[in-house]
Amino acid sequence: MSTAFIPMKSLKIFKGKQIKKTIAFTLLVRMALATAVITLISMGLITRYAESVLTDSIKTKASFISYSLEKAISPLIEKGNIDSVQRLIENAASFPFIKKLQLIDTHFSIVASNNLFEVNELLQNEALQDIFQSNTNRSENIGDHQFLVSTPIKGDRYIVENNNDINWILLITLDLNYEDQFFVTFKNVITLQSVILFSVLTILSLIIVYRAVIIPFRKFIIAADKVSVGDYHFQVEHRTENELGRFAQAFNIMVEELNKREKTINAAFSDLRDRSARITAILKTTADGIVTANTAGQIESFNPAAETIFGYREAAIINHDIKILFPPALQADFNAYLTNENKIFKKSREMSGQHKNGMVFPMEISINETELENRQFYTLTVRDITERKQFEEKHQKAYKAGMAENAVAVLHNIGNAITPVKVNLNFLSQKDGLIVIARYLEKFRQLLEEHQKDNDLEYFFNQDEKGKQMIPFLNQLSDQLKEQAAEDQKLIQNMEIHINHISEIISLQQKYADFKSESDHFQLENVLLDAIKMVRNSMEKRGILLEIELAENLPPLKSDKNKLVQVLLNLLKNAIESIDLDLQKNPGKKPVIRLTASLTDNRYVQLIIDDNGNGIDSDHLKDVCNFGFTTKNRNSGFGLHDSANFVLANQGIFNITSPGIGKGARVILALPADLEANGTNDVSNKSQWMVNET
């Protein structure tokens, strides 16, 4: 059930003493008038009834008297005893309500009367003739408060069937004054009773009206007053099912509906206030500048962050053209956006802003068009990226420095591989025996040519002393050349091995030199072994014992393989450098690097790199991964910072621990395993490499 919403203005009809009095007075007057009308009607009806009763009483008395006198007079008349009749009439007339008693004969002469002066007088009354003829009684009101009853005297000899004529009529005139006094008294009693009844009815009506109408109306008025001030937490009591009861029910439904609507509105206002407060707090505390402008480009709002970014106070910049926030070279582009000629700002982009002091700075800006209540405006979200640009520049320099460090390490490994080749080449270049042999062979050729010209080669080899020594010399030279060739072959094979290693290092470097960030599936062991190959010469030179323990059937990883190789190279290089520093203090110490890979928590592929190098000072542990931190004179402090960021960006774990200086260090690197892919481990469960300096 729903109730129409009643505006507060309509409730004013219930307010004001004049309106209240008018309603109450009208009801009371109407009830009083109704009671008076009912009382008057009742009095009239009672009066008419009383008159009817009185008339009937008079008729009854007259009939009784006439009947009694007729019975008493009839025998006396038959006997001719008129004197007795006269006395009887005089006695009967002693009743106060009998004014006259007259006996009339057929000649209309008064034979006997209570007034002796009327005896023998003639009475002129036309009605008497009808009575003589009809032999019936007649009663009539003759005015002057008199009532006349005419009764024919019927004797014992009167026979109805024969319609005997009668000779005598008894006229009885009743005085109504006596009856009027009784009637007045009766009317007064009736009037008093009516007044009392009217008063009682009026009081009862007032009580009924007060209880049935006034009290409910007062409740409605009080309820209306409450509703008019916004109080909807009540109900109007009602016990009847009449109009007021139904009105009370409807009123209560209306109040309940108003209460629900008030709660809904209050909740909406509360939510709106909360949202407004949150939005205001966000606008005041957000680091991004937020500026709103109308379609004409006039600034309408300017949050505190925008004040900080551009240097203007909100009160001072409101209604100014928004183009003052941009350098002149970009104002045309922004104006094109506002005129819908160009939507270059539809997405977030980097561009220049202009501070109040005229300084141009880099910022990131996005503009959104919003329409509210058929009104369009623009919202600009601005972020000062000066520090970010400076950091990116510094980060790029550090990255290049870090890459240079890795390149130096790789070149150092290549240099280590080239050194044996250079030694072998020097050794070959320092062998003068081949030159001497070449000279002897040249002289031998010249001798052969001389003797060939003289056709005495046979003599030369058989008879000449020099010719006889030539064959043994050639045999000796052949043996020497064979030995030299075998030795050179060994040197060449050694050079080939080192050259192949150099080629392998260069190939691996080229393989992982692509700076594109692409996720790929791969096995940790493959990437780890490639990284080891790149630093193998460095470990061989130092005689580092490399221990590798990889768990079987490790799941593959899905990450940037190129970046992970750079991370592993950096961690291995740091371990080697730490061992270098420790060997300077402890030359006889046996250096060891241990690599352990396993699956942890059934979700991470974990690699632990342990070394027994110089270790890390406990005061430096919390800073080793910070950008720019380094304890080395020539390092950039970028490697560990970049390694940690890479691992954490891949939802991994990166941790460095060390018991202290001279006690080595441990690096724990864990990356999420790609458990949906299947991979096998081709490396033996446990292996140990002992690399000696060549």
Secondary structure, DSSP 8 states (H G I E B T S, - for coil): -------GGGGGGG-SHHHHHHHHHHHHHHHHHHHHHHHHHHHHHHHHHHHHHHHHHHHHHHHHHHHHHHHHHHHHHHHT-HHHHHHHHHHHTTSTTEEEEEEEETT-BEEEESSGGGTT-B---HHHHHHHHH---EEEEEETTEEEEEEE---TT--TTTT----EEEEEEEEHHHHHHHHHHHHHHHHHHHHHHHHHHHHHHHHHHIIIIIHHHHHHHHHHHHHHTT-----------SHHHHHHHHHHHHHHHHHHHHHHHHHHHHHHHHHHHHHHHHHHH-SSEEEEEETT-BEEEE-HHHHHHH---HHHHTTSBGGGGS-HHHHHHHHHHHTTS--TTSS-EEEEEE-TTS-EEEEEEEEEEEEETTEEEEEEEEEE-HHHHHHHHHHHHHHHHHHHHHHHHHHHHHHHHHHHHHHHHHHHHT--HHHHHHHHHHHHHHHHHHHHHTT-HHHHHHTSHHHHHHHHHHHHHHHHHHHHHHHHHHHHHHHHHHHHHHHHHHHHHHHT------EEEE-HHHHHHHHHHHTHHHHHHHT-EEEEEE-TT---EEEEHHHHHHHHHHHHHHHHHHHHHHHHH-TT---EEEEEEEEETTTEEEEEEEE-SS---TTTTTTTTSTT--SSSS--S-HHHHHHHHHHHTT-EEEEE-SSTTS-EEEEEEEEB-TTS-----S-SEEEEE----
